[in-house]
Each structure stands twice: as structure tokens, then as C-alpha cells.
């Protein structure tokens, strides 16, 4: 029998421990011969990433015990941390980056040997970082992005493509630089099938990779040097996000030259080029971390691609009929992690009712199945939230895309006449997006009677270049306005209680959440806010006040240097703390190099003594984003406790003291 209970006070089987256990997803899927390898999160082991292996017989194992942590900090966000190949005797060899020291290791799992470091020990801890490796079996080298810290400041850094000798260990490690450092940023090399050429993507400040990149190509000499390096596509406001070699030595790449990241091709020798498939859909996305794969070329010459408009569906482009055919199955979202073995495609797929699973698609037979990381329901799926995909109207009639998740619990309903509280969830980036997949943290709240709406505000990816460029020089305006417009619409239509709407976000989402408390555009909309590892002062988020990757990002988001101070003063929450009228909490990792604790502390100083109830919770050992189970549990309970105090319903047994 369904019980009637106040929204927010519903009893739920979804616990904070379940939320912590479900944090993260498999990543960096790849093939080593006929085997599949990938990484998986281990929140209960300090947030380390385990390296997983699925052998030809279908068995799955973790190949490296704790404390091995297969992850790197190139660009701080990291990138693809491993690569593998098959040796002459049929056994695999794998190289990977270990998070603790950021060195590159070689590992032969079938020979009973421990991993050994093949990159040099840096002079300063973590001073030499590696990402996007590939293995050159002819020379037995790993080719990768090398990031070298050249001084004490965040922008004291250089990046090149480099080759690491896999036969020289420890103090004997040997590195060959393959490129110069004329480009500030690079992705890993892709070697042609004949071994004669290599392609990569590069860009420079002030551009971010979704603004402008270049597709570079060079020839490989007999001794492994690169010659005749040149740009064959990109530049001039074009973003190229992925490149692959076809069997005939042409390049297939994802470019937004049409206004959408579509698939194109080019012959690097003749410069002849054309479109593979053009559509008003995205076939790539923002390169926040390196080594993503939105598409892969099958043995048949067909192309498997994750694509869509506001979603990521897997399709196979028929090279003969020139049409895209969707892969059937229960999955509605595919992550950018495609691996191809012959005419089989492997990917990471999820839905609103399942987490990300490793899925195999046989493109010849037209079948698909889960082969690893299978989703298991820990509670009744009737407690999972069901998204409503909505398009709202914002200022000037612009479209705003969002996923609305009403409260859902089969054992409870709200009292007649009572409207539920809602939380507006703001994604980070801001050049990013949120997908409608099962999120146990979101389910924790909706199953207790608190609705959630995730807003893909103007500036989000997934809807073409024009949509994501709405935020150009208007960060702190368009994002704030769009979130407020969605909140007001839900209140006006009777979906949400207008007196009980919260806003929460992390990183750039933390900026929008905090800015929404101080902006006239959202005055009176929100009753409280949860602000996690935020940016709070735009003028203090440039140069050496943040990490190198984003050290000039603010210029495209807010404006050039000559107007930055003025616009920062107009928009930054730290300059308008007197406008904050509602309770909020700040949650911050103490080792965050992207949004350092100094950002949060500026706001704390600005609100001191103003009578606004707030709390500040910090977490040792956490960088940008939370990965440890204890941190995740504490953060969820703190958010829940805030809502219970502000929205006046029974909350968790958790001591959250809001001090004025």
C-alpha cells in the first residue's frame, strides 16, 4: 500500500554507501589482440583506478592489486593511462601510468613479472607525466604525450610527443623526443597501418580544444624519427577532436567545420578531402581528458560511431550505402570509449535504468550483449528516477535543454496539495553536458521525494557549435539565466514548490550555483545552494592561479584581458556576497589544483559576519572532484542535511552546523 508522506521525508532503500560504491564508471576501454582491457573505479580503495582484463574465454580479472592506480594527471584531468600489444609469443605487454609517481611502467602479466618503470624518475614528484601511449612493437617503444614541469608555477610546463624505450628500466630509462614544444597541447600519436606515418592533434593557447585544433601529420624514418611534420586540417576556428587511419592510409577525423562535429576524411599526401557523413548531430565532444574515442573503423571499412543530438547513441555507418544505422538494444547512452576488433565493436553503454556496462556488438550478425561490468540492481528499479527530456524557453526565446526527474518511490506519495522540493543540478565544464543515465546519487534524492532537474544550459555540448558558443564572453549570465528560467518554469507549471528550490553544482557548476545566489537574474529563485570545488573569482582564475590547461579559458568565457577585471567585478560571487540571502554549503578538496581552496576561502571571508547561514567542509587527499568513498558519503549527507533544514523535513543523522 502506498503511504502518504511529506516530500523529502520518504524512506528509501538507496543508502549513501550505495551512492559511494556506484561512483564512477569503467573507462579507457581498448583491445589487446582479442582481449579487452579497461579501467574501473575503486572508491573503497581511496578512489584508485584498477586495470581490468577480459580474456578470450570471457573471464574477467583485475590485473594489478592495490596500491597500483592506473591514472595520470596530464592537464590535471588526465588522459588515457594505458596501451597494450601482443608479443611474438602471443602474450600481452602493457604500458600504464601509475598515479602515485606519474611514471610510465611496462607490465607483462602472463610472465609473472612485476611492473617496472621505464620513464625517468623526475627531479620533482610528479614532474614528468605521460598520457595517450601507443606501443611501437618494431622498436619496442611506447609513444606518448610527455608533460614536463619546468618550474614551480602551474604554467611552467612543456609538452611533446616522446618515445620511451621499453627495454630500459629505472635509472637506465631512455626517452626520445619526437616533436618540439612549439604546440602547448597535444593528443597521443596514431600510427598508420604501414608504420610509415603518424598523425596527432595539437593546439595552442588561448584556444581550448573545442575552439580550435590542428590535425598534424609526419613521416616516420627507419630509425623512428619524425620528419616533414605539417598541418593537414584544422585551425582557423575549426575543432578536430579525434583522428584515425583507414587501411588505405587516408585519415578519418571528427571536425566541427559544418557547425557540428561530423566525420570527414583527407588524404595527407594529396590533400584531397571530403565528408564521410554530415548530419545535425555530434560525432565527438570536448576533449577534457585525452584519449577519448567516439568512433572506430571496422575491418569491413564501415565506421562505428557514438553520435547524436543531446545524446550518445551507437551507430554503424555503412560505407557502401552511405547511411548510418543505429545499434539496437536497451542502452540509450554510449560513452566515448569505442574499441574495435575486426567487425566487432566494444563500448561502454548505459541507460536511465542501468549504469555503464561493457557491451559487445557483432556488426555482421547484428547482435549485442553485455560482456563485462554488468549492471546489478541493488534495490527495486522502481526506485530509480525516470527522466523527462524537456526543452524550456529562456530569455529572448532561446531553447534550454534539460532532464527533469520527478520524485519516485513506489511506496510513497506526497500529501494532496503539496508540491515537491526540487534541486537544480548544474554540470561542470562549463563546456560539457549531462547525459540521462542512472545516477545513484540522483536516485538517493528522488527516492526520498526531492525532484531533480539537470540543465544543459547554453554553452553545453551535444547541440552543435552555435549552442555551445552561446556562453562565449557571457559566463555567469547565460548559464545563470538558463538555470533560473528552468526553475521558474517548473514552479509556474506546478511541478516544483517555488519556495523550495535549491541549486547545486561542482567546478564550473559550482560557479553557476554560487553566481545564481548573487545575480539579479536569479534573485528570489533559490532557497539554498550546494557549491562544490568551485570557481568564485574570475580574475583569480587565470595564469598561475589555476592549472595550465585552463589558464586562459576565462578569456573566451568572460572576455579578453582588458575587460576581464571589470566583468569579474560585475559577475563574481566574491564581489557580491552582500546579495547572498539564503543558506549554502561549500565542499572542497584540499589538493585541488584546478579550483584551489583559495577560491572557496575568498567567499567565506566575504560572507563573514553577514548573518548568512553556511558551512565549509574540506577533504584531505581529494583533488578536483571527489573519488574516495568517505568523501562521497560525507558530501551527500551534508547536502541532504542542508535540504532537510531549509525545506523543513526530517533529515539524516548528520551534524551539519550552519553558522552565520
C-alpha positions as CSV (number, residue, x, y, z in Angstrom):
1,X,0.0,0.0,0.0
2,X,1.3,3.4,-0.9
3,X,1.9,5.6,2.1
4,X,1.4,9.4,2.1
5,X,4.3,11.3,3.5
6,X,5.8,14.8,3.1
7,X,8.1,15.2,0.1
8,X,11.7,14.8,1.3
9,X,10.8,12.5,4.2
10,X,10.2,9.3,2.2
11,X,12.1,6.2,3.4
12,X,14.4,5.0,0.7
13,X,16.4,1.7,0.3
14,X,19.1,3.7,-1.5
15,X,21.9,4.4,1.0
16,X,24.9,6.7,0.9
17,X,27.1,3.6,0.9
18,X,25.4,2.6,-2.3
19,X,26.0,6.0,-3.8
20,X,29.7,5.8,-2.9
21,X,30.0,2.3,-4.3
22,X,28.4,3.3,-7.6
23,X,30.6,6.4,-8.1
24,X,32.5,6.5,-11.4
25,X,32.3,4.1,-14.4
26,X,34.5,1.9,-16.5
27,X,36.8,3.9,-18.7
28,X,39.6,3.8,-21.3
29,X,38.4,0.6,-23.0
30,X,40.8,-0.9,-25.5
31,X,41.7,-4.1,-27.3
32,X,44.9,-6.1,-26.8
33,X,44.7,-8.6,-29.6
34,X,41.4,-10.4,-29.0
35,X,41.3,-9.3,-25.3
36,X,39.6,-6.3,-23.8
37,X,41.2,-4.1,-21.2
38,X,39.9,-1.1,-19.3
39,X,40.0,0.8,-16.0
40,X,37.4,0.7,-13.2
41,X,37.0,2.9,-10.2
42,X,37.5,1.7,-6.6
43,X,36.1,4.3,-4.2
44,X,36.5,2.0,-1.3
45,X,40.3,1.8,-2.0
46,X,40.9,5.5,-1.8
47,X,39.5,6.2,-5.3
48,X,42.2,4.3,-7.2
49,X,41.6,3.1,-10.8
50,X,42.0,-0.7,-11.3
51,X,43.2,-2.1,-14.6
52,X,40.8,-4.8,-15.8
53,X,41.3,-7.6,-18.3
54,X,38.8,-9.8,-20.2
55,X,40.5,-12.7,-21.9
56,X,39.4,-14.6,-25.0
57,X,37.5,-17.2,-22.9
58,X,35.3,-14.4,-21.3
59,X,36.9,-14.4,-17.8
60,X,37.4,-11.0,-16.2
61,X,40.1,-10.1,-13.7
62,X,41.8,-7.1,-12.1
63,X,45.4,-7.5,-13.1
64,X,47.1,-5.1,-10.7
65,X,46.4,-5.1,-6.9
66,X,46.3,-2.1,-4.7
67,X,48.0,0.3,-4.4
68,X,48.6,0.4,-8.2
69,X,46.5,3.2,-9.5
70,X,46.2,3.4,-13.3
71,X,45.6,7.1,-13.8
72,X,47.6,10.2,-14.8
73,X,47.5,14.0,-14.3
74,X,48.4,15.3,-17.7
75,X,46.4,18.6,-17.9
76,X,45.4,17.7,-14.3
77,X,42.3,16.0,-15.7
78,X,44.4,13.2,-17.0
79,X,44.1,11.1,-20.2
80,X,44.3,7.6,-21.5
81,X,46.6,5.8,-19.0
82,X,47.5,2.6,-20.7
83,X,48.2,0.8,-24.0
84,X,48.8,-2.8,-24.9
85,X,50.1,-5.0,-27.7
86,X,50.7,-8.7,-28.5
87,X,54.2,-10.0,-28.5
88,X,55.7,-12.6,-30.8
89,X,54.9,-15.5,-28.4
90,X,51.2,-14.4,-28.2
91,X,51.4,-12.9,-24.7
92,X,50.3,-9.3,-24.0
93,X,52.6,-6.4,-23.0
94,X,51.0,-3.4,-21.4
95,X,52.3,0.1,-20.5
96,X,50.5,2.2,-18.0
97,X,50.9,5.3,-15.9
98,X,50.8,5.0,-12.1
99,X,49.1,7.8,-10.3
100,X,51.4,7.9,-7.2
101,X,54.6,8.8,-9.1
102,X,53.1,9.6,-12.6
103,X,55.8,7.4,-14.2
104,X,55.2,5.0,-17.1
105,X,55.5,1.3,-16.3
106,X,55.8,-1.8,-18.5
107,X,53.9,-4.9,-17.5
108,X,53.8,-8.5,-18.9
109,X,51.0,-10.1,-17.0
110,X,51.5,-13.7,-18.3
111,X,55.2,-13.8,-17.5
112,X,54.7,-13.4,-13.7
113,X,56.7,-10.2,-13.6
114,X,56.0,-7.1,-11.5
115,X,55.6,-3.8,-13.4
116,X,58.8,-1.9,-13.8
117,X,59.3,1.9,-14.5
118,X,60.5,2.7,-18.0
119,X,60.3,6.5,-17.8
120,X,62.9,8.5,-15.9
121,X,62.3,9.5,-12.3
122,X,61.6,13.2,-12.3
123,X,63.5,15.7,-10.2
124,X,60.3,16.9,-8.5
125,X,57.5,14.5,-7.5
126,X,55.1,14.1,-10.4
127,X,57.2,16.4,-12.5
128,X,57.2,14.2,-15.6
129,X,53.7,12.9,-16.7
130,X,52.6,10.7,-19.5
131,X,49.3,10.1,-21.4
132,X,47.9,8.5,-24.5
133,X,50.5,5.9,-25.0
134,X,50.7,3.5,-28.0
135,X,53.2,0.7,-28.3
136,X,55.6,0.5,-31.3
137,X,56.4,-3.2,-31.4
138,X,59.0,-2.8,-34.1
139,X,61.2,-0.7,-31.9
140,X,59.7,-1.9,-28.6
141,X,58.9,1.7,-27.5
142,X,55.9,3.5,-26.1
143,X,55.0,6.7,-27.9
144,X,53.1,9.1,-25.7
145,X,52.3,12.7,-24.7
146,X,55.1,13.8,-22.3
147,X,54.2,16.7,-19.9
148,X,57.3,18.1,-18.2
149,X,57.1,20.5,-15.3
150,X,59.9,23.0,-15.9
151,X,59.5,25.2,-12.8
152,X,57.4,25.8,-9.6
153,X,54.5,27.6,-11.3
154,X,51.5,25.8,-12.8
155,X,52.3,27.3,-16.2
156,X,55.9,26.2,-16.1
157,X,55.3,23.3,-18.4
158,X,56.1,21.9,-21.8
159,X,54.6,19.1,-23.8
160,X,55.9,17.0,-26.6
161,X,55.4,13.6,-28.2
162,X,58.1,11.3,-26.9
163,X,59.2,7.7,-27.3
164,X,60.1,5.6,-24.2
165,X,62.4,2.6,-24.6
166,X,60.6,-0.4,-23.0
167,X,63.8,-2.4,-22.5
168,X,65.5,0.1,-20.2
169,X,64.3,0.2,-16.6
170,X,64.7,2.5,-13.7
171,X,67.9,4.6,-13.8
172,X,68.6,3.3,-17.3
173,X,65.3,4.7,-18.7
174,X,65.7,6.4,-22.1
175,X,63.4,8.9,-23.8
176,X,63.5,10.3,-27.4
177,X,61.5,13.5,-28.0
178,X,59.6,13.1,-31.3
179,X,58.3,16.7,-31.7
180,X,59.4,20.1,-30.4
181,X,57.3,22.0,-27.9
182,X,56.0,24.7,-30.4
183,X,52.5,23.5,-29.5
184,X,51.3,23.8,-26.0
185,X,48.9,20.8,-26.1
186,X,48.9,17.5,-28.0
187,X,47.0,14.3,-28.1
188,X,48.7,10.9,-28.5
189,X,50.1,9.7,-31.8
190,X,48.2,7.5,-34.2
191,X,50.5,5.4,-36.4
192,X,49.3,4.3,-39.9
193,X,48.9,0.6,-40.7
194,X,52.0,0.5,-42.8
195,X,54.0,2.2,-40.0
196,X,55.2,5.0,-42.3
197,X,53.2,7.9,-40.9
198,X,51.9,9.3,-37.7
199,X,49.0,11.7,-37.0
200,X,48.1,13.7,-33.9
201,X,46.1,16.7,-32.8
202,X,47.7,19.9,-31.4
203,X,46.6,23.3,-30.3
204,X,47.9,26.4,-28.5
205,X,46.7,29.0,-26.1
206,X,44.4,30.9,-25.9
207,X,42.3,28.2,-27.6
208,X,40.6,25.4,-25.8
209,X,40.4,22.1,-27.8
210,X,36.7,22.8,-28.6
211,X,37.6,26.2,-30.0
212,X,40.4,25.4,-32.5
213,X,42.8,22.5,-33.0
214,X,45.1,21.3,-35.8
215,X,45.5,17.8,-37.4
216,X,49.2,17.2,-37.7
217,X,51.0,14.5,-39.8
218,X,54.6,13.4,-40.1
219,X,56.5,10.7,-41.8
220,X,58.4,8.1,-39.7
221,X,62.0,7.4,-40.7
222,X,63.7,4.0,-40.5
223,X,65.3,5.0,-37.1
224,X,62.0,6.2,-35.7
225,X,62.4,9.9,-36.1
226,X,59.6,12.2,-37.4
227,X,60.2,14.3,-40.5
228,X,58.0,16.6,-42.7
229,X,55.7,17.5,-39.8
230,X,52.8,19.6,-41.2
231,X,49.2,20.6,-40.5
232,X,46.8,19.0,-42.9
233,X,43.4,20.2,-41.4
234,X,42.0,22.4,-38.7
235,X,43.0,25.8,-37.5
236,X,41.0,28.9,-38.3
237,X,38.3,28.3,-35.8
238,X,37.9,24.6,-36.6
239,X,37.9,22.0,-33.8
240,X,39.1,18.5,-34.6
241,X,38.5,16.1,-31.7
242,X,39.6,12.6,-33.0
243,X,41.6,11.1,-35.9
244,X,42.1,7.5,-37.1
245,X,43.9,6.0,-40.0
246,X,42.0,3.9,-42.5
247,X,43.5,0.9,-44.2
248,X,44.3,2.9,-47.4
249,X,46.3,5.4,-45.4
250,X,43.7,8.2,-45.5
251,X,42.7,9.9,-42.3
252,X,39.2,9.9,-40.9
253,X,38.6,12.7,-38.4
254,X,35.8,14.4,-36.4
255,X,35.6,18.1,-37.2
256,X,33.1,20.8,-36.4
257,X,33.6,22.7,-39.7
258,X,29.9,22.2,-40.5
259,X,28.8,23.6,-37.1
260,X,28.6,20.0,-35.8
261,X,31.4,17.5,-35.0
262,X,30.9,15.4,-38.1
263,X,33.1,12.8,-39.8
264,X,35.4,13.8,-42.6
265,X,38.4,12.3,-44.5
266,X,41.6,13.6,-46.0
267,X,44.5,12.1,-48.0
268,X,47.6,13.6,-46.2
269,X,49.7,13.2,-49.3
270,X,47.4,14.8,-51.9
271,X,45.3,17.0,-49.5
272,X,42.2,15.6,-51.3
273,X,39.4,15.6,-48.7
274,X,35.7,15.2,-48.3
275,X,32.8,14.4,-45.9
276,X,32.2,10.9,-44.7
277,X,28.9,11.7,-43.1
278,X,27.2,15.1,-42.5
279,X,24.3,15.4,-40.1
280,X,23.0,17.8,-37.4
281,X,24.4,15.6,-34.8
282,X,27.6,15.4,-32.8
283,X,30.1,12.6,-33.6
284,X,32.6,13.9,-31.0
285,X,32.7,16.1,-28.0
286,X,35.0,18.2,-25.8
287,X,38.5,16.9,-25.0
288,X,38.5,17.5,-21.3
289,X,40.6,14.3,-20.9
290,X,42.8,12.9,-23.6
291,X,42.4,9.6,-25.4
292,X,38.6,9.5,-26.0
293,X,37.3,7.5,-28.9
294,X,33.9,8.4,-30.4
295,X,34.4,6.3,-33.5
296,X,36.4,3.4,-34.8
297,X,36.9,1.9,-38.2
298,X,35.9,-1.8,-38.7
299,X,37.6,-4.4,-40.8
300,X,34.9,-4.0,-43.4
301,X,35.6,-0.3,-43.7
302,X,32.4,0.6,-42.0
303,X,32.6,3.1,-39.1
304,X,31.1,2.6,-35.7
305,X,30.4,5.9,-34.1
306,X,28.8,7.4,-30.9
307,X,26.7,10.3,-32.1
308,X,23.5,12.2,-31.5
309,X,21.8,15.4,-30.7
310,X,21.9,15.8,-26.9
311,X,22.6,12.1,-26.6
312,X,25.2,9.5,-27.5
313,X,23.8,6.6,-29.5
314,X,25.9,4.0,-31.2
315,X,25.5,3.6,-34.9
316,X,27.4,1.9,-37.7
317,X,28.0,3.9,-40.9
318,X,27.6,1.7,-43.9
319,X,30.5,2.7,-46.2
320,X,28.8,1.2,-49.2
321,X,25.2,2.5,-48.8
322,X,26.4,5.8,-47.1
323,X,23.9,5.6,-44.3
324,X,24.1,5.4,-40.5
325,X,22.3,2.5,-38.9
326,X,21.6,2.6,-35.1
327,X,22.6,-0.3,-33.0
328,X,19.5,-1.8,-31.3
329,X,19.5,-2.6,-27.6
330,X,18.3,-1.3,-24.2
331,X,21.1,1.3,-24.0
332,X,20.4,4.9,-24.6
333,X,23.8,6.4,-23.9
334,X,27.3,5.3,-25.1
335,X,30.4,6.8,-23.7
336,X,33.3,8.0,-25.9
337,X,35.2,4.7,-25.5
338,X,34.9,2.7,-28.7
339,X,37.2,-0.3,-29.3
340,X,37.2,-2.3,-32.5
341,X,38.3,-5.9,-33.0
342,X,37.7,-7.0,-36.6
343,X,34.0,-6.3,-37.2
344,X,33.1,-6.4,-33.6
345,X,32.6,-3.1,-31.6
346,X,33.1,-2.8,-27.9
347,X,31.8,0.1,-25.9
348,X,30.6,1.5,-22.6
349,X,26.8,1.8,-22.6
350,X,24.2,2.8,-20.1
351,X,20.5,3.8,-19.7
352,X,18.3,5.6,-17.2
353,X,17.9,2.2,-15.5
354,X,21.5,0.8,-15.8
355,X,25.0,2.0,-15.1
356,X,27.7,1.8,-17.7
357,X,28.4,-1.8,-18.9
358,X,31.0,-3.2,-21.3
359,X,29.0,-4.2,-24.4
360,X,29.9,-6.2,-27.5
361,X,28.2,-5.5,-30.8
362,X,28.7,-8.0,-33.7
363,X,28.1,-5.9,-36.7
364,X,27.9,-8.9,-39.1
365,X,25.2,-10.8,-37.1
366,X,23.6,-7.6,-35.8
367,X,23.7,-8.8,-32.2
368,X,24.7,-7.1,-29.0
369,X,25.4,-8.3,-25.4
370,X,27.0,-7.3,-22.1
371,X,30.4,-8.9,-21.7
372,X,31.7,-7.3,-18.5
373,X,30.8,-4.8,-15.7
374,X,27.2,-5.9,-15.9
375,X,24.7,-3.7,-14.1
376,X,23.2,-5.3,-11.0
377,X,20.2,-3.9,-9.2
378,X,20.9,-3.4,-5.5
379,X,17.4,-2.0,-5.0
380,X,14.0,-2.2,-6.7
381,X,14.4,-0.4,-10.0
382,X,11.0,1.2,-9.3
383,X,13.1,3.5,-7.0
384,X,15.2,4.7,-9.9
385,X,14.3,8.1,-11.3
386,X,12.8,8.3,-14.8
387,X,14.0,11.3,-16.9
388,X,11.6,13.6,-18.8
389,X,13.5,15.2,-21.6
390,X,12.3,18.8,-21.8
391,X,13.1,21.9,-23.8
392,X,12.3,25.1,-22.0
393,X,12.2,28.7,-23.2
394,X,14.8,31.1,-22.0
395,X,15.4,34.8,-22.4
396,X,14.9,36.1,-26.0
397,X,13.0,32.8,-26.7
398,X,16.2,30.7,-26.8
399,X,15.9,26.9,-26.2
400,X,17.2,25.4,-23.0
401,X,17.6,21.6,-22.8
402,X,17.1,19.7,-19.5
403,X,16.3,16.4,-18.0
404,X,13.6,16.5,-15.3
405,X,13.5,13.8,-12.7
406,X,10.3,13.9,-10.5
407,X,10.3,12.2,-7.1
408,X,9.8,8.5,-7.5
409,X,9.3,5.8,-4.9
410,X,6.7,3.0,-5.3
411,X,5.9,3.0,-1.6
412,X,5.3,6.8,-1.1
413,X,3.4,9.7,-2.5
414,X,3.2,13.3,-1.3
415,X,0.3,14.8,0.6
416,X,-2.5,16.1,-1.5
417,X,-1.9,19.7,-2.4
418,X,1.8,19.6,-1.5
419,X,4.4,20.3,-4.2
420,X,7.8,18.6,-4.0
421,X,11.1,20.5,-3.4
422,X,13.5,20.4,-6.4
423,X,17.2,20.8,-6.8
424,X,18.7,22.3,-10.0
425,X,21.9,20.3,-10.8
426,X,24.4,22.3,-12.8
427,X,27.1,20.3,-14.7
428,X,30.7,21.3,-14.7
429,X,32.8,22.3,-17.6
430,X,31.1,24.6,-18.5
431,X,31.8,23.3,-22.0
432,X,30.3,19.9,-21.2
433,X,26.9,18.3,-20.8
434,X,25.0,15.8,-18.7
435,X,23.6,12.6,-20.0
436,X,20.3,10.9,-18.9
437,X,21.8,7.7,-17.3
438,X,21.3,6.0,-14.0
439,X,23.0,8.1,-11.2
440,X,22.7,6.6,-7.8
441,X,23.4,9.9,-6.1
442,X,20.5,11.5,-8.0
443,X,18.3,8.5,-7.2
444,X,19.2,8.9,-3.5
445,X,17.4,12.3,-3.5
446,X,14.5,11.5,-5.9
447,X,13.6,8.3,-4.0
448,X,13.3,10.5,-0.8
449,X,10.8,12.8,-2.5
450,X,13.2,15.6,-3.8
451,X,12.9,16.2,-7.5
452,X,16.0,17.0,-9.6
453,X,16.4,18.8,-12.9
454,X,19.7,18.6,-14.8
455,X,20.1,21.7,-17.1
456,X,22.2,21.6,-20.3
457,X,22.3,25.4,-20.3
458,X,23.5,27.4,-23.2
459,X,27.2,26.6,-23.6
460,X,26.7,22.9,-23.2
461,X,28.0,20.5,-25.8
462,X,25.8,18.0,-27.7
463,X,23.7,20.5,-29.6
464,X,26.2,21.9,-32.1
465,X,28.7,24.7,-32.1
466,X,26.2,27.6,-32.1
467,X,24.6,26.3,-28.9
468,X,27.9,25.8,-27.0
469,X,29.1,29.3,-28.1
470,X,26.1,31.0,-26.5
471,X,28.3,31.2,-23.4
472,X,31.2,33.0,-25.2
473,X,32.0,36.0,-23.0
474,X,28.7,35.5,-21.1
475,X,29.7,33.0,-18.5
476,X,27.9,34.0,-15.3
477,X,25.0,35.4,-17.4
478,X,23.7,32.8,-19.9
479,X,24.2,29.8,-17.5
480,X,22.6,31.6,-14.6
481,X,19.7,32.8,-16.7
482,X,19.0,29.4,-18.2
483,X,19.0,27.6,-14.9
484,X,16.7,30.2,-13.4
485,X,14.4,30.0,-16.4
486,X,14.0,26.3,-15.9
487,X,13.5,26.6,-12.2
488,X,10.8,29.3,-12.7
489,X,9.1,27.2,-15.4
490,X,8.9,24.2,-13.1
491,X,7.4,26.3,-10.4
492,X,5.0,28.1,-12.7
493,X,3.6,24.8,-14.1
494,X,3.1,23.3,-10.7
495,X,5.9,20.7,-10.9
496,X,8.1,22.2,-8.1
497,X,7.3,24.1,-4.9
498,X,8.5,27.6,-5.7
499,X,9.6,28.2,-2.1
500,X,11.7,25.0,-2.0
501,X,14.1,25.1,-5.0
502,X,17.8,24.5,-4.5
503,X,20.8,24.8,-6.8
504,X,23.9,22.7,-6.7
505,X,27.0,22.1,-8.8
506,X,30.7,21.4,-8.8
507,X,33.6,23.1,-10.5
508,X,32.1,25.3,-13.2
509,X,28.8,24.1,-11.9
510,X,29.8,25.4,-8.5
511,X,30.5,28.8,-10.1
512,X,27.0,28.9,-11.6
513,X,25.4,27.8,-8.3
514,X,27.2,30.5,-6.4
515,X,26.7,33.1,-9.1
516,X,23.0,32.3,-9.0
517,X,22.9,33.5,-5.4
518,X,24.3,36.9,-6.3
519,X,22.9,37.6,-9.8
520,X,19.9,39.8,-10.2
521,X,18.8,37.4,-13.0
522,X,18.0,34.7,-10.4
523,X,17.0,36.8,-7.4
524,X,14.5,35.0,-5.3
525,X,14.5,31.7,-7.2
526,X,16.6,29.5,-4.8
527,X,16.1,28.7,-1.2
528,X,19.7,27.3,-0.7
529,X,22.7,26.1,-2.6
530,X,25.4,23.4,-2.6
531,X,28.7,24.7,-4.0
532,X,31.4,22.1,-4.6
533,X,35.1,22.8,-5.5
534,X,34.1,26.0,-7.3
535,X,35.4,28.9,-9.2
536,X,34.3,32.0,-7.4
537,X,36.5,34.9,-8.6
538,X,37.1,35.1,-12.3
539,X,40.0,37.4,-12.1
540,X,41.7,34.9,-9.8
541,X,41.3,32.0,-12.2
542,X,43.9,32.9,-14.8
543,X,47.6,32.3,-15.3
544,X,49.2,30.7,-12.4
545,X,46.1,30.9,-10.2
546,X,44.9,27.7,-11.8
547,X,46.4,24.9,-13.9
548,X,47.9,25.4,-17.3
549,X,45.2,23.7,-19.3
550,X,42.6,26.3,-18.3
551,X,44.8,29.2,-17.5
552,X,43.4,31.2,-20.5
553,X,40.0,29.6,-20.7
554,X,38.4,32.5,-18.9
555,X,39.1,34.9,-21.8
556,X,36.7,33.1,-24.1
557,X,34.2,32.6,-21.4
558,X,34.2,36.1,-20.0
559,X,36.3,38.4,-22.3
560,X,39.8,39.5,-23.1
561,X,42.2,40.8,-20.5
562,X,41.2,44.4,-21.0
563,X,37.7,43.7,-19.8
564,X,38.2,40.8,-17.5
565,X,38.7,42.7,-14.3
566,X,35.5,44.8,-14.9
567,X,33.4,41.8,-15.8
568,X,34.8,39.8,-12.9
569,X,33.8,42.5,-10.6
570,X,30.3,42.5,-12.1
571,X,29.8,38.7,-12.1
572,X,32.0,37.0,-9.4
573,X,30.2,36.0,-6.3
574,X,33.1,37.1,-4.1
575,X,32.4,40.7,-5.1
576,X,28.7,40.5,-4.3
577,X,28.5,38.4,-1.1
578,X,26.1,41.1,0.3
579,X,23.5,39.8,-2.1
580,X,23.5,36.3,-0.7
581,X,20.4,35.8,1.3
582,X,20.0,32.1,1.6
583,X,21.9,29.2,3.3
584,X,24.7,27.4,1.4
585,X,27.4,24.9,2.0
586,X,30.9,24.8,0.4
587,X,32.6,21.4,-0.2
588,X,36.3,21.5,-1.2
589,X,39.1,19.1,-1.9
590,X,42.3,20.4,-0.3
591,X,44.6,19.1,-3.1
592,X,42.6,20.7,-5.9
593,X,45.0,22.3,-8.4
594,X,42.1,23.3,-10.8
595,X,39.9,25.2,-8.4
596,X,42.2,25.7,-5.3
597,X,40.8,26.1,-1.8
598,X,41.7,29.8,-2.0
599,X,38.7,30.3,-4.3
600,X,36.3,29.0,-1.6
601,X,38.1,30.8,1.2
602,X,37.6,34.2,-0.6
603,X,33.8,33.7,-0.4
604,X,34.0,32.6,3.2
605,X,35.8,35.9,4.0
606,X,33.3,37.9,2.1
607,X,30.3,36.5,3.9
608,X,31.8,36.5,7.3
609,X,29.6,38.4,9.8
610,X,26.8,38.9,7.3
611,X,24.4,36.6,9.0
612,X,24.0,34.1,6.2
613,X,23.9,30.5,7.5
614,X,26.6,28.5,5.8
615,X,29.1,25.6,6.3
616,X,32.5,24.8,4.9
617,X,33.6,21.1,4.7
618,X,37.1,20.2,3.4
619,X,38.5,16.8,2.4
620,X,42.2,15.8,2.7
621,X,43.6,13.8,-0.2
622,X,40.9,14.9,-2.7
623,X,41.8,16.7,-6.0
624,X,39.3,18.2,-8.4
625,X,36.2,16.1,-7.9
626,X,35.6,13.5,-5.2
627,X,36.7,9.9,-5.6
628,X,37.1,8.4,-2.1
629,X,34.1,6.7,-0.6
630,X,34.3,8.5,2.8
631,X,34.3,11.9,1.0
632,X,31.4,10.9,-1.2
633,X,29.3,9.8,1.8
634,X,30.1,12.9,3.7
635,X,29.2,15.2,0.8
636,X,25.9,13.5,0.1
637,X,24.9,13.6,3.7
638,X,25.8,17.2,4.1
639,X,23.7,18.1,1.0
640,X,20.8,16.0,2.4
641,X,21.1,17.7,5.8
642,X,21.1,21.2,4.2
643,X,17.8,20.4,2.4
644,X,16.2,19.0,5.5
645,X,17.0,22.1,7.5
646,X,15.9,24.6,4.8
647,X,12.9,22.7,3.4
648,X,11.7,21.6,6.9
649,X,11.5,17.8,6.7
650,X,13.2,15.1,8.8
651,X,16.8,14.6,7.6
652,X,19.7,12.2,8.1
653,X,21.5,11.6,11.3
654,X,24.3,14.1,10.4
655,X,25.8,17.0,12.2
656,X,25.7,20.0,9.8
657,X,26.1,23.2,11.7
658,X,25.2,26.3,9.6
659,X,26.9,29.2,11.1
660,X,26.1,32.8,10.2
